[in-house]
Amino acid sequence: MLRLIGSNLLKNSKQVRLFTTANYKPESCVKEEPAKKVSANVENLKDEEIIGLVDKGEIQPHNLETRLPNDFRRAVHIRRKLLARDLQKEHQRALHAQAVVAAAEKAATSGEDPASIPTVTAPSSNLDFDSSINNIPLDGYDYTKVLGACCENIIGYIPIPIGVAGPILLDGKLVSIPMATTEGCLVASTHRGAKAITKSGGAKSVVLQNGMTRAPVCRLPSAVKAAELKQWIENQENFYQVASAFNSTSRFARLKNIKVVIAGRLVYLRFKSSTGDAMGMNMVSKGVEKAMEVISEYFPELEVLSLSGNVCTDKKPSAINWLEGRGKSVVAEAVISGDIVRDVLKTTVDSLVSLNVDKNLIGSAMAGSIGGFNAHASNIVTALYIATGQDPAQNVESSNCITLMESINNGKDLYISVTMPSIEVGTVGGGTHLPAQAACLDLLKIRGANVERPGANSEQLSRVVAAAVLSGELSLMSALAAGHLVRSHLKHNRKTETKPQPQADQISMSHNLPHTD
C-alpha cells in the first residue's frame, strides 16, 4: 500500500531523484562526456555563457583553467558558482524526496485514498551554499603555482594561522619554528619548551641515516623462484647492475640497498635511496621502474603487481619504518638544568622522569603502540609540515618517536631525547614552492636545494622537526606532571564569545574539549 501511495505521489509531484551518499555526485563534478568543440573564444564569453557550455558538456569543469589560461582566478570563481548551484539543486531534490516519503507514510497510516493526496511541493531550505562557499577565500592567491602541482578542481584556499615558537638554540644556532595550526596552546607550549632548552644551553641533533623507500610487490611462479630472486639481488655484482639503472634516472637519486621480503611466491623489494633535498617519493618511484626493467631481463617470468606493495611504508603505521627507518632518522637531545625545570616548567626532575616511564613507555606498550612512545609528537610534526609545504599525510610515519628522560648529575638535572626514525621532509617539490610555505622555509634559511651540499637543507629541516618535537614533549610532559594541562587549554583553546549558529535544516553534532594527551 505504501509503495502504491508513494508511486502516486511521485506522479503528482515534480520529478524526484532519490539519492544516497553512495550515489550523490554534483553534476558539475562528474560530467565525463567527450568534450565537444567550442566554437567561440571562451575567454571572451561571460561567466553565464561558460557555465552554459559546461552544462552542454562542451567544457569539463576540471578543465576551466585550461580554457581560461590567462585568468585562473576567474576559472576558480566559475567553478565555485557551479558547485554552489549544483549543491543547492541536489539539496532541494533531497528535501523534496523526503517530503514525498513523509506524505506517503502519513497517507498509508491514515488510510487516505492515494488519488486524493495533493501535489507535494519541495519545502524551502535554510541552507545557502552560495554564502557558504563565499566564506572560502578566493582572492589574494596565485593559482598558477597550484595547478598541475598541488591540487585539482580548485575552489579556493584555507587560511590556517601560523605561529612561531622559539627561537631554540639548536646545534649552536638560534632557530625559529614556524607552526601552522588551529589548536590553541600548541605554539605556546612548544615555545615554552624551546625557551627551557635554550636557557639550559640548547639542543643537539644527529641524523643517523637518510633514505627514502619504495617497495614494489612482484609475483613469481613459485616460492623457489622467489628465493632465487632474493639470492640474485643480494649478490653484490647484481646489485651494482640494478643500482646503475636506478641511479641513471636522476642526478640526486643514489640507491643504497634493497631489502627483500618474501611471502609465499610474492616478493617485496624495498629500495632505499638518497634523494637530495627532495622528500623523494617520485624520484625513488622513477628509479624503481627503471631498476625493475633490469631485474625482469633476468627473471622474465616476474610479474610486477604494483609499484607500491605497502612494505615501503607510506602514510600507514608500520613496524618496518620504526625499525628500519624511512626518510631521515634523527635524534635530538638536551640537558635541562634543575633550576629551569623548577622555575620555567613548574615541576621537578623526578616527576618528569617517573611520568615519562609510566605514560610514554609503559602506557604506550600497554596500548600496543608502534612508534608511539611519546606524548604528542604528531602535533608538532603536523604543524611544521603544513607551515613548510610538506605532505601532511606523512605525519603518520614521520611522528614515530620515542621520548626518553633521565635524571643526571646526582638527580639535579634532566636529560631528555627524542628518537625519530622516519622523518620525511624536503625543501624542494610538493608544496614548498607555494609563497607562504616558501616564506616559512626562508625563516629557517633552507628554502630550495643546497647547491654546495645537496641534501643539506632537507636534513636541516629534519633536525628542526626533531628539535621542535623535543620542545613540545618537554613542555607537555611538564604540564601533565604539574597538573596544568586542562587549565592551559581552557585559557588558550576556548573561545568565549557567542558563536554564529550554523545554517542547516537539520544538524546533530557533539563537541569535545580540544586536548592533547
Steps between C-alpha positions, in 0.01 A plus 500: 500500500780742597678427171180575305443828684863604449465422129191723472674778690791488262263519203324801649816684597803629321741232392710395798836329486566315822864471593723381777854593596613209286356636175507873571721674247455873424446548129785745458747244633415184308439582134715259305353539151750557221559872475335661202671763293440850636441743218557828684811628677418402857693786657271752325183341635307606809505275805139394438586404142793285618274331756260429214780329306579291809136397522509395134811291559714718271733593787591272789499679839846370586634650176391859567858617563604347168224695321578819693882491502538872567261521793517207741319703764198526269512125435488436876217752540288328233562159657379636833179624337445162337559316826267724701225468239525122477520451876190717544317306230589161646408612851161624381439167329587319822256710702231441238559125508474500879173691482359248251593208724355676806171567317484139382554368852233734638251390233572133565444548872175693462357280222451792260422444135833546313322683218372766739841594638602849381820566309806504723713810454862525599541679835721805531857452622696693760825405332663753268799341331592826326555666838689197630739489204552877522654437841777306324758762396544555126714808450860565591637165386719400207315203352760457225731347763236244597368361172676183393704490820297514819124480445222443245142630465606803703230708671722715723736453790487452877679760714666335800659712774879478516675558830867490586660316789845573632757585400665182617876464517562198274850378424640839599259711290174671589206362300142631494235232446202587273186303590165504314223380727149565628568340839534766763783449749715295262731783389512646851591162648770431240634851556530433874691179436734678257558772758593246769735317263671821385542630855665167586760521223306382196431174320720283284391279212639226281371344178563126529396403148333648195309306235153502344348162423267341246408131501330350193320167540588234244374149434704205376385150399605347832658566837814330367525760225433774753797377707718496186415866440594584859836329464560668164437851637717437805795422270715814501566507124130466422415773748748735331335431166154581640637807679656629178161490328330656801754784532478584130153648549608797715795721589424453869354151537763257627386149588632387837350156547212267416330307778326185369189374681330177388146376567430178311579577138458874553816710523518851642812695401553794736728741313666767715661803336635843584299775327686828545283776644175349374279283720552267207199271455464577130875486446527157659194370314656601170823323591313186608324475164835509320655250740212257452567501126851365566377240750231385255767424239642234733162387630262526203230310689493773766170690514499846659160525668539851636772761527409528868442184700456672842839386629629851417303602730333828401230674708419194710623381839762227464767326702739507203521881502543496877785248483662562160428871464363697205601847389723647769571321829576772757580529870472831688614536860544757775593532865259717700629643824300428812450874558338539157281197563381663821473865390392474133331160480352515852573137588785278619753274331380192689137565405588529130713186495237296683211626284691435178544134597141456614339682205727500195666162554272271701176665392588482131618140539169404662322661204704290257638814340744494206724806513266681736717518810451874537252757629400684182771496234240500222368837616829675434583300188167583335519871585852525357406296192206723412709813553790384281310333213556138591247221445289509820390138450859388554455611858392136553852360476694822558357519852660169601682607814626371832553760772751411770573685824765438766615679813871581483761683707388329819135561423533877464451529122288340227625326186235479228516360147266420211589231249306530173595236238275604212476877447400557137571856389630698204581861419419463129192348338152452642360818650839654583477741204171658611561858623402462866668162541813626324504797738500264799794313350669839459457558873701181550752605228452174312270575207577307181796276422841532657732540202824450689386196697187338352277366772627733773186717503259211537722349770494830689119505476488152653721621785263793557204260508672286763601803708145638484364163614756501782366839609138390480563179691685678777229764546197269482649241732578780747141625480371149563739445789393830657130450424479810279373349174126570532561846645724603209258368240208681657705819482640467146268265314146613580308788344265681736301721263167385359551285193281551190250220458583265209248515220334165457164336458584228749831472680623273776850536633704457816795704619783387722757708679804535271779315667834337465579193699 
